[in-house]
Amino acid sequence: MRKLQYLFMTLAAVLLATPAFAQSTGGGSAAEWVPLAAGLGMAIASGLCGIGQGKATASATEALARNPGARPGIFLFLILGLAFIESLALFTFVIIFIKVKA
């Protein structure tokens, strides 16, 4: 309950501070922030893909420990799932390169 209260307090503070970031100072533009946003986006995408790959590998290892006879089917779906997860990170990488023309 306490963690949920902290979460909502943090979200309220962030949402109340949003109009301050919307005001322009006159000289800056949104294009200055594109590389930073792209880097943060890639970091988040890579981190979450890594977590997904870790969970997929852990589940496959547990499944093999429970039923070693099902190795071919588990291995096939493990490789297919890991390829899909990795493709998400690569798509993010390509989109960042297209968006940030440095």
Sequence and secondary structure as in RCSB ss.txt:
>XXXX:A:sequence
MRKLQYLFMTLAAVLLATPAFAQSTGGGSAAEWVPLAAGLGMAIASGLCGIGQGKATASATEALARNPGARPGIF
LFLILGLAFIESLALFTFVIIFIKVKA
>XXXX:A:secstr
 HHHHHHHHHHHHHHHHHHHHHS  SS  GGGGHHHHHHHHHHHHHHHHHHHHHHHHHHHHHHHHH GGGHHHHH
HHHHHHHHHHHHHHHHHHHHHHHH   
